[in-house]
């Protein structure tokens, strides 16, 4: 839902940006075909530009504001990610109440408005279809093939839709009649397709006044074009103007159709009497070019081409004892069970140091080999000091988590929160977690994580979590808000026949219902090269 609302807001902002100068520069010009092209281009560009995503070297001021808007919408609408755990007396931990009422209310108001507008338009189309079905078909000499003439029963005014021309009782069914020529012009110029797209846009953006203003301007341009076609067909201008005035009194056409009585009569009369605009006035439409560039840059993704792996290796070589990788390796060596073999390094990676040479962190446990041997006797057991039981009630405070090379804005624009690296012996899944609070608890139970083959239903259960014992993560992070941390979960190797996959776990985003049902293509979730997002 959040992604849909973000696209609707981008759609509305782009349409407002492109349409803002049309009324000042082009509305009063007399080249109607060009104005029609501009309005249709505004409709098409406003819908398609939000899908255009390019990468730039640095963020522009407009793209920064757009990223803040997306983050705010995601934070407002997000109800799928668990909130930090609240520990109370007698309660082990319950998730705090996430935003639920206002997002649902906003989405409900928009959905109700869009559904009401679309229902009204469909009702108008239904009335038009019923009139066509109940009307009497007429054969008119000289009408181009494919155009059907129908005499509508109790039709308030003549109109047209697609290839149908509906005439009222007062209109003569013969070529040369101004009303019939007017409706035939609508059909020949295919105005119904323009209005169909415009009506859908206005009803999807029912909250935007500019969408309805554009709809009215496009309908006016259609009438101007049809009026010009009637005058070019040989109808006297004065006679046609008197006919417009007579038909404007007390008549109301079907809203879904192109009608002879649509639009303001005053505008049509003024446009007939206006002197033709100079051709150089069409250059005013050049304003669309900078506005389109502004729209494209506002939706750009700023990225740098440096590989984050090179940055991490350089930092690690400069300070190996305090790097996140060194700390994780030291903890893994200290907590590894006796007799466990060190896994072989992947291709291109440095082999880890043996246990006796591995640098230990200040708070890491001593290796089992460094402890003096203790005889298994009753006297030794009695003399040995009691070993305190480990406390697991409180989450452990840690500072050696790995930060993902993406920003929260980039995280919320992703349609998933994991990526996969395939190996010969094991499969590595990088699971991302966005930290939003100043003090946040992270609880991950690897026993409840598994990869699901969406085609066969096979489950690949989690074997371990790198750097954490017992396949569990229980951390309390402080002062890491607005960052994204990552955890590496290890699974069995995947079958070669696997095509679609899904990571199933309790923290899965509830709003991704479509992806939870259909999964992801495996090639879409394989790990790509890191990029630093600024």
C-alpha positions in Angstrom: 0.0 0.0 0.0 2.8 2.4 0.8 4.4 1.9 -2.6 1.1 2.5 -4.3 0.4 5.7 -2.4 3.9 7.0 -3.2 3.3 6.4 -6.9 0.0 8.2 -6.7 1.7 11.2 -5.0 4.4 11.2 -7.7 1.7 11.0 -10.4 -0.2 13.9 -8.9 2.9 16.1 -8.4 4.1 15.4 -12.0 0.7 16.2 -13.5 0.6 19.5 -11.4 4.1 20.4 -12.5 3.5 19.8 -16.3 0.0 21.3 -16.4 0.8 24.4 -14.3 1.9 26.5 -17.2 -0.5 25.2 -19.9 -3.3 27.6 -18.8 -1.0 30.6 -18.9 0.7 29.9 -22.2 -1.4 27.7 -24.5 -5.0 27.7 -23.5 -6.0 30.7 -25.5 -4.2 29.8 -28.7 -6.1 28.7 -31.7 -4.0 25.7 -32.9 -6.3 23.1 -31.3 -4.6 20.0 -32.7 -1.3 21.1 -31.1 -3.0 21.8 -27.8 -4.7 18.4 -27.9 -1.3 16.8 -28.4 0.2 18.7 -25.5 -2.6 17.8 -23.1 -2.4 14.1 -24.1 1.4 14.3 -23.6 0.9 15.7 -20.1 -1.4 12.8 -19.3 1.0 10.2 -20.6 4.2 11.8 -19.1 2.6 12.3 -15.6 1.8 8.6 -15.5 5.1 7.2 -16.9 7.7 9.5 -15.5 7.5 8.2 -11.9 8.6 4.8 -13.3 11.7 6.3 -14.8 14.6 5.7 -12.4 18.1 6.8 -13.3 21.4 6.9 -11.3 23.2 10.2 -10.7 26.6 11.0 -9.1 25.1 13.0 -6.3 21.6 13.8 -5.0 19.9 16.9 -6.2 17.9 19.1 -3.9 14.6 17.9 -5.5 15.6 14.2 -5.2 16.5 14.7 -1.5 13.1 16.2 -0.8 11.4 13.4 -2.7 13.4 10.8 -0.7 12.3 12.4 2.6 8.7 12.2 1.3 9.0 8.5 0.5 10.6 7.8 3.9 7.8 9.7 5.7 5.1 7.8 3.8 6.8 4.4 4.5 7.1 5.3 8.1 3.5 6.4 8.3 2.1 3.4 6.5 4.4 0.7 7.8 2.6 -1.8 10.0 4.3 -5.0 8.9 7.7 -4.7 10.6 7.7 -5.4 14.3 8.2 -2.4 16.6 10.7 -2.5 19.4 9.7 -4.9 22.2 8.3 -3.4 25.3 9.2 -5.3 28.5 6.8 -5.0 31.4 6.4 -6.8 34.7 5.0 -10.3 34.2 5.4 -10.0 30.4 8.4 -11.3 28.5 7.9 -8.8 25.7 5.1 -7.6 23.5 5.4 -5.5 20.4 4.5 -1.9 20.7 1.4 -0.8 18.8 2.4 0.2 15.3 0.7 2.9 13.3 -2.5 1.3 12.2 -5.5 3.7 12.5 -4.4 6.7 10.5 -2.8 4.8 7.6 -5.9 2.6 7.3 -8.2 5.7 7.5 -6.2 7.5 4.8 -6.1 4.5 2.5 -9.8 3.9 3.1 -10.7 7.5 2.3 -8.7 7.4 -0.9 -10.1 4.0 -1.9 -13.7 5.2 -1.2 -13.2 8.3 -3.3 -11.6 6.5 -6.2 -14.3 3.7 -6.1 -17.1 6.3 -6.1 -15.7 8.2 -9.0 -15.0 5.1 -11.1 -18.5 3.7 -10.2 -20.0 7.0 -11.5 -18.1 6.8 -14.7 -19.0 3.1 -15.2 -22.7 4.0 -14.6 -22.5 6.7 -17.3 -21.0 4.1 -19.7 -23.8 1.7 -18.8 -26.4 4.3 -19.6 -24.7 5.0 -22.9 -24.6 1.3 -23.8 -28.3 0.9 -22.9 -29.2 3.8 -25.1 -27.2 2.3 -28.0 -28.8 -1.1 -27.5 -32.4 0.3 -27.4 -31.9 2.9 -30.2 -32.9 2.5 -33.8 -30.1 1.9 -36.4 -30.2 4.3 -39.3 -28.6 4.1 -42.8 -27.2 7.5 -43.8 -25.7 8.0 -47.3 -22.2 9.3 -47.3 -21.2 8.2 -43.8 -17.8 6.5 -43.8 -17.8 2.7 -43.3 -17.5 1.6 -39.7 -19.4 4.5 -38.2 -22.9 3.5 -36.9 -25.8 6.0 -36.6 -28.4 5.4 -34.0 -31.6 7.3 -33.2 -31.8 7.3 -29.4 -35.2 7.1 -27.7 -35.7 10.0 -25.3 -32.1 11.1 -25.8 -31.6 14.6 -24.4 -28.9 15.7 -26.9 -26.9 14.2 -29.8 -23.6 12.7 -28.8 -21.0 10.2 -30.0 -18.8 7.5 -28.4 -16.1 5.6 -30.2 -17.7 4.6 -33.6 -21.2 5.3 -32.5 -23.2 8.5 -33.3 -26.4 8.9 -31.3 -28.9 11.4 -32.7 -31.8 13.0 -30.8 -35.3 13.3 -32.3 -34.8 16.9 -33.6 -31.6 16.1 -35.6 -32.0 15.2 -39.2 -30.1 12.1 -40.3 -28.4 13.5 -43.4 -25.0 14.6 -44.4 -24.5 18.3 -44.2 -26.6 18.8 -41.0 -24.3 20.7 -38.6 -25.0 18.5 -35.6 -24.3 15.3 -37.5 -21.2 16.8 -39.0 -20.1 17.8 -35.5 -20.4 14.3 -34.1 -18.8 12.7 -37.2 -15.8 15.0 -36.6 -15.5 13.6 -33.0 -15.6 10.0 -34.3 -13.0 10.7 -37.1 -10.6 12.3 -34.7 -10.9 9.5 -32.1 -11.7 11.9 -29.3 -13.2 9.1 -27.2 -9.8 7.5 -26.6 -8.4 10.8 -25.3 -11.4 11.2 -22.9 -11.2 7.6 -21.7 -7.6 8.0 -20.6 -8.4 11.4 -19.2 -11.5 10.2 -17.3 -9.5 7.4 -15.7 -6.7 9.8 -14.7 -9.1 12.3 -13.2 -10.9 9.6 -11.2 -7.8 7.9 -9.9 -6.5 11.4 -8.9 -9.9 12.6 -7.7 -8.3 14.6 -4.9 -6.3 16.7 -7.3 -8.1 19.8 -8.8 -5.6 20.1 -11.7 -6.7 16.7 -13.0 -10.3 17.9 -13.3 -9.1 21.2 -14.9 -7.1 19.3 -17.5 -10.2 17.1 -18.2 -12.3 20.2 -18.9 -9.6 21.8 -21.1 -9.2 18.6 -23.1 -13.0 18.5 -23.7 -13.0 22.1 -24.7 -10.2 21.5 -27.3 -12.2 18.6 -28.7 -15.2 20.9 -29.2 -13.0 23.5 -30.8 -11.7 20.9 -33.3 -15.2 19.7 -34.1 -16.5 23.2 -34.6 -13.7 24.0 -37.0 -14.4 20.8 -38.9 -18.1 21.8 -39.3 -17.2 25.2 -40.6 -14.7 23.7 -43.1 -17.5 21.4 -44.3 -19.4 24.4 -45.7 -21.8 25.4 -42.9 -22.2 29.1 -42.6 -20.6 30.5 -39.4 -23.5 32.7 -38.4 -26.0 29.8 -38.8 -23.9 27.5 -36.8 -23.5 30.0 -34.0 -27.2 30.5 -33.7 -27.6 26.7 -33.6 -25.2 26.5 -30.7 -27.2 29.0 -28.8 -30.5 27.2 -29.3 -29.0 23.8 -28.3 -27.4 25.2 -25.2 -30.8 26.1 -23.6 -32.1 23.4 -21.2 -30.2 20.4 -22.5 -27.9 18.0 -20.8 -25.8 15.4 -22.6 -24.5 12.1 -21.3 -21.3 12.8 -19.3 -19.4 9.9 -20.8 -19.9 10.8 -24.5 -18.7 13.6 -26.8 -21.7 15.8 -27.3 -22.7 18.8 -29.5 -23.8 20.5 -26.3 -20.7 20.0 -24.2 -18.4 22.8 -23.2 -19.2 26.5 -22.7 -21.0 28.1 -25.6 -19.3 31.4 -24.9 -15.8 29.8 -25.2 -16.7 28.2 -28.5 -18.2 31.4 -30.0 -15.1 33.4 -28.9 -12.8 30.8 -30.3 -14.6 30.9 -33.7 -14.2 34.7 -33.9 -10.6 34.8 -32.7 -7.9 35.5 -35.2 -5.5 32.5 -35.9 -2.5 32.5 -33.6 1.0 32.9 -35.0 2.9 29.7 -35.6 5.7 30.9 -33.4 3.3 30.8 -30.4 3.7 27.0 -30.5 7.2 27.5 -29.2 5.6 28.1 -25.8 5.3 24.4 -25.4 9.1 24.2 -24.9 8.3 24.8 -21.3 7.6 21.1 -21.1 11.3 20.2 -21.6 12.8 21.7 -18.4 9.8 20.5 -16.4 10.3 17.0 -17.6 14.0 17.2 -16.7 13.0 18.4 -13.2 10.6 15.5 -12.8 13.2 12.9 -14.0 15.9 14.3 -11.6 13.5 14.3 -8.7 13.0 10.5 -9.2 16.7 9.8 -9.7 18.6 7.4 -7.5 21.9 9.0 -6.3 24.7 6.4 -6.3 28.5 6.3 -6.4 30.3 3.7 -8.5 32.9 2.8 -5.8 32.6 -0.7 -4.5 31.9 -0.8 -0.8 33.9 -4.0 -0.5 37.1 -2.0 -1.4 36.2 0.6 1.2 35.8 -2.1 3.9 39.0 -3.9 3.0 40.9 -0.6 3.2 39.5 0.3 6.6 40.2 -3.2 7.9 43.8 -3.1 6.8 44.2 0.3 8.5 42.6 -0.9 11.8 42.1 -4.6 11.8 41.3 -4.9 15.6 38.4 -2.6 15.6 36.8 -3.4 12.3 33.4 -5.2 12.4 34.8 -8.2 10.5 37.6 -8.7 12.9 35.3 -8.5 15.9 32.9 -11.0 14.4 35.7 -13.4 13.6 37.1 -13.2 17.1 33.8 -13.9 18.7 33.2 -16.8 16.3 36.6 -18.4 17.2 36.1 -17.9 20.9 32.7 -19.5 20.9 33.4 -22.3 18.4 32.9 -25.8 20.0 36.1 -27.9 20.5 36.9 -30.1 17.5 35.1 -27.9 15.0 37.0 -27.3 11.8 37.4 -23.8 10.5 35.4 -23.4 7.3 37.5 -23.1 4.1 37.8 -19.5 2.9 35.9 -18.5 -0.3 37.7 -17.8 -3.5 39.5 -14.4 -3.3 39.3 -14.1 0.5 42.2 -14.3 3.0 42.6 -17.4 5.1 41.8 -16.7 8.8 44.5 -17.0 11.3 44.8 -20.1 13.5 43.1 -19.9 16.9 46.2 -19.3 18.8 47.2 -16.3 16.6 43.7 -14.8 16.1 43.4 -11.4 17.8 40.8 -11.4 20.5 38.4 -8.6 21.4 38.5 -7.1 24.8 35.2 -8.6 25.8 35.6 -12.0 24.0 35.8 -15.3 26.0 39.1 -17.2 26.3 39.5 -20.2 24.0 38.9 -23.6 25.5 42.5 -24.7 24.7 43.9 -21.9 27.0 42.2 -23.2 30.1 44.2 -25.5 32.5 43.0 -29.2 32.6 40.7 -30.1 35.4 40.5 -33.7 36.7 37.1 -35.2 36.8 37.1 -36.1 40.5 34.7 -35.5 43.3 37.3 -33.4 45.2 38.0 -31.3 42.2 34.3 -30.7 41.7 33.9 -29.8 45.3 36.8 -27.4 45.2 35.8 -25.7 42.0 33.9 -22.5 42.3 30.3 -22.5 41.3 29.7 -21.4 37.7 27.0 -18.8 37.6 24.0 -19.5 35.3 23.9 -17.4 32.1 21.4 -14.7 32.2 19.2 -14.5 29.1 16.4 -12.3 30.3 17.9 -9.1 29.0 19.1 -8.7 25.4 22.8 -8.3 25.1 24.2 -4.9 24.3 26.5 -5.0 21.3 28.5 -2.7 19.0 29.8 -5.1 16.4 26.9 -5.4 14.2 27.5 -5.0 10.5 26.0 -1.9 8.8 24.5 -2.5 5.3 25.7 -0.2 2.6 22.3 1.3 2.0 20.3 4.1 3.5 16.9 3.8 5.1 15.4 5.5 2.1 16.9 2.9 -0.2 15.7 0.1 2.1 12.1 1.3 2.1 12.1 1.5 -1.7 13.2 -2.2 -1.9 10.3 -4.7 -2.3 12.2 -7.2 -0.1 14.7 -7.1 2.9 17.1 -9.8 1.9 19.4 -11.0 -0.8 21.0 -14.4 -1.5 24.6 -15.7 -2.3 24.7 -19.2 -3.6 27.6 -21.6 -2.7 28.5 -25.1 -3.5 28.1 -26.3 0.1 25.8 -23.7 1.6 23.5 -20.8 0.7 24.1 -17.4 2.4 21.1 -15.1 2.9 21.8 -11.5 4.0 18.8 -10.3 6.1 18.4 -6.5 6.4 16.9 -4.7 9.4 16.2 -1.0 9.4 16.9 0.6 12.8 14.4 3.4 13.5 14.6 4.0 17.2 17.4 5.5 19.4 17.3 2.3 21.5 16.0 -0.7 19.6 15.8 -4.4 20.3 16.5 -6.9 17.6 15.3 -10.5 18.1 15.8 -13.1 15.4 15.1 -16.7 15.8 16.8 -18.7 13.1 14.8 -21.8 13.9 11.8 -20.0 12.4 13.5 -18.9 9.2 13.4 -21.0 6.0 13.6 -20.6 2.3 10.5 -21.8 0.4 10.6 -23.2 -3.1 7.4 -21.7 -4.4 7.0 -24.3 -7.1 7.7 -27.6 -5.3 7.0 -26.5 -1.7 10.4 -27.7 -0.5 11.8 -25.9 2.6 15.4 -25.1 3.3 15.8 -24.6 7.0 18.3 -22.2 8.5 21.5 -23.9 9.8 23.1 -21.1 11.7 23.5 -17.3 11.9 27.1 -16.1 11.3 28.6 -14.7 14.5 25.7 -15.7 16.8 25.3 -19.0 18.7 22.2 -21.2 18.9 20.8 -19.6 15.6 19.5 -16.7 17.7 20.1 -12.9 17.6 19.2 -11.0 20.8 20.6 -7.5 20.6 19.9 -4.1 22.0 21.2 -1.3 19.7 21.8 2.2 20.9 22.3 5.4 18.9 22.1 3.6 15.6 18.8 5.0 14.4 18.3 5.7 10.7 20.8 2.9 9.8 20.3 -0.5 8.2 22.1 -3.5 9.8 22.5 -6.9 8.2 22.8 -10.5 9.4 24.1 -13.5 7.5 21.9 -16.6 7.7 23.2 -19.9 6.4 21.0 -22.4 4.6 21.5 -25.7 2.7 22.5 -25.5 -1.0 19.7 -24.8 -3.3 18.5 -27.3 -6.0 19.4 -26.4 -9.6 15.7 -26.6 -10.6 14.7 -23.9 -8.2 13.1 -20.9 -10.0 11.0 -19.0 -7.5 11.8 -18.6 -3.9 10.6 -16.8 -0.7 12.2 -16.1 2.7 9.6 -17.0 5.3 10.0 -15.8 8.8 7.9 -14.0 11.6 9.2 -10.5 10.7 8.1 -10.7 7.0 6.5 -7.5 5.8 2.7 -8.1 6.0 2.0 -5.6 3.2 3.9 -7.6 0.6 0.9 -10.0 0.1 1.5 -10.5 -3.6 5.2 -11.4 -3.2 4.4 -13.6 -0.2 2.0 -15.5 -2.4 4.0 -15.7 -5.6 7.6 -15.3 -4.4 10.6 -13.9 -6.2 12.4 -15.1 -9.2 15.7 -16.5 -7.9 17.8 -14.3 -10.3 16.1 -11.2 -8.9 17.2 -11.8 -5.3 20.8 -12.9 -6.0 23.3 -10.5 -4.5 24.5 -7.6 -6.7 27.5 -5.5 -6.4 27.4 -3.1 -3.5 27.1 0.6 -4.2 27.4 3.5 -1.7 24.1 5.4 -1.5 24.4 9.1 -0.5 
